[in-house]
Amino acid sequence: MTGGAIAALVVVVIVVVAVVVALALLPALRRRRLRDKFGPEYDRTVTEAGSRKEAEAELAGREKRHADLELHDLSPQARDGYTRDWRVVQEHFVDEPEKSATEADSLITAVMAERGYPTENYEQQAADLSVEHAATLSHYREAHLVVAGHRSGTSTEDLRLAMVHYRAVFEELIGSGVPRPDLGAATGEPRVTGEAGEAGVTRDGEADSGNGRHRIPRNRG
């Protein structure tokens, strides 16, 4: 065998080995990417699916579905309106904590719909959110468990924590910071930290910013 033939054979062997190694590493690299992207949602999906292969196929499917969605940011006007809505919702917590938490859930759905997310059911909403908002998805799940009545003996403190969870999701979805409520103790009066006088609350449940009103969405069941 000539020197040239030997060199060519060596090159072929190196290429074959590289391909084999790459194929062997591909699942591990894919797994690492999905873990990094979905965080705790990766482990949750593995537990529900029963196998890593099925879970990773599910998460990859979520990415594909998400890529086909026509999502967009909120306009400044819509963002301001929803921020006023949030203030109204948290003001309701003092007298009607359960209603306030339900309104917060509906407000999250309304913001998602305006941004282009399908909102046909909660599980699909959570799956769609997991692709770009994995960091706050656990907040959404925790809050929804309380509002949907999946926990027995729900207390006012549970509802207060649900509001805190919803705020984290809402803040990320609108793409801008919102006044963070200091809901205090379970029976305490919620207080808004932020600039004073930005928006008031009228008796009929609307937020009045001085420039008009924005009706808060009600629970659509």
N, C-alpha and C positions, 0 to 999 in steps of 0.2 A: 504494500500500500504506500502510495507516494505521500510526501509530506503535506501536500495540498489537500489530499483526500482525508488525511488524519485530522487536519485543522478543521475541515468542513464538518467532519463527524463530531468533533469536540463541540463545535458551535451548536450543532443540532441537539446534542445531549444537554448542553447548558440551557437551551431554549425549552426543551421538554421539561427539564427539572423546574425551571422557573414557572412554567405554566402549571405544573402539578402543585407547586408550593402556593401559587396564587389562588388556585381553585380550593386548596385546603384552608387557606386563610380567609377566603371570601366570607363564609358564614360568620366567622368570628368578628371580622371587620363590620359586617352588616349588623350583627348583634350589638356591637359597641356603639355604632352610630344611633341605633334605635334607643338604646339605653340612655345615651347622652341627651337625645332629643325629647324623649317622653318621660324620663325620670321615673317617679313612683308609679306612673300609669303603665309603664312597661311591666313591672312586677305584678301589678294588679291584673293586667290582661293575661299574663302567663298563668296566674292562679285560676282565672275564670276559664281559660281555654283548655287547660290541662296539659299543654305541651308548649315548648318554646317555638316549635315550627309553626303551629297554628296561630300562636299569639303574634309572631312576627309577620305572618301573612296578613293577619287582621290589621296590624299597625301600618303595614305597607299599603293596604287597601285604603286606610284612612287618609294617608298622604296623597294617594291618587285621586280620591274623591275631593279632597281639599283643593288640589291643584286645579280642578275643573270648576270650582266655585268662583263666581264673579264678585269678589269681596272689595270693599272700598272703605276708606276712612270716613268718619263723620265730618260733616261740614262744621265750621265754627259755630254757626247758628244752632244746629242740631245738638252739638256738644254742650253748648250753654243751656239749651232747653232741658236736656236730660240731667244736667247737673242741678238745675233748679228742682226738677222732679225728685232727685235723690234727697235734697234737703227737706222736701215736703214729707217724703216717706219716713225719714228718720225722726221728724217732728211727731209723727203719729205714734211712735213707739211708746211714748209716755203713757198714753191712755189706752192704746190698743196694740200691744206688742205683737200679738198673733197676726192681726191684720197688716201691720207694718211689714212683717217678714214676708207675708204673702205678696204684698205690693212690690217689695224688693225683688222677689223672684220674677214677677211679671215685668218689672222694669228691665231686668237682665235680658229677658226674652225679646222685649221691644227693641233694645239696642242691637241685639244680634240680628234681628230681622232687618233693621235699617242698614246695617253694615253688609247685608247680603247673605247671611247664614240662613239655611232652611231651619224652620222651627216647628216641624211637625210633631216631634216628641222629645222628651227630655234626654233619653239615652242617645239619640242621634245628635242632639245639641252638644252633649258632653263629648261624644266622639269627635265631632268637628272642632270643638274648642281645643282638644288635646294636641292637635297638630302644631298650633302656634302659641297656645296658652297653657302648656303643660304645667308651668310653675304655679298657676293659680287654679288649676282644675280641681285639686283636692279641696279647695275652699268651696267651690261650686257644689261638689258632691256632698260635703258635710252640711252645708246650709240646706240643700234640697232634701236631705234625709229628715231634717227637722220639719220643714214646711210641708212636705208630703205626708207627714204623720207616720213615718216608718220607725219612729222611736216611741216607745211607750213612756208615759209620764213626763211629757215635755214640759219643762218649767220655763219661767220667764228668763232665767239665766241662759237656758238653751237657746231661746229666741234671740237674746242679746248677742250671743256668740254667732248665731246664724247671720245676724245683721253685719257683724264684723267680717265674716267670710264673704258675704255678698258685696260688701264695699270693696274688698280686694279685687274681686272679679270685675265689678263695675268700673273701677278706676283704670284697670288695664284695658278694658274694652273700648272706653271712650278715648283713650290715648292721651289723657291729661289728668293731672292731679285734681282731686276733689277734696273739699273740706272733710277732714276725718272726724267722725262723731266720737265724742267722749260719752259713751252710754252709761258710764259709772256703774253703780251697783245695779242689781236686777230690778230694783224698784225706783232707781234714781232717775232724774230728769236728764235726757240726752242733751249734750251741749256740743255746738259746732265750733271747731277750731278753724280759724281762717279770718279773712277780712270781715269786719263787722259791717252790717248794713248792705251786704251784697244782694240779699233777697229776703223778702218777708214771706209770711204765710197767712193767707186769708182764711176766713171762717169756712168757706165752702170747699177747702181742700185744694186750692190752687196756689202755685208759687207766683209771687208778684215781684218782678225784678225792676219795676219802674218802666220797663219798655214793652210790657205785654205779659200775657199769661200762657202757660204751657200745661195742659191738663195731664196729670199723671195717669198712666195706663192702669186699668183694673185687671184683676186676675181673670184670665180667659179659660180657666179650668184645665 
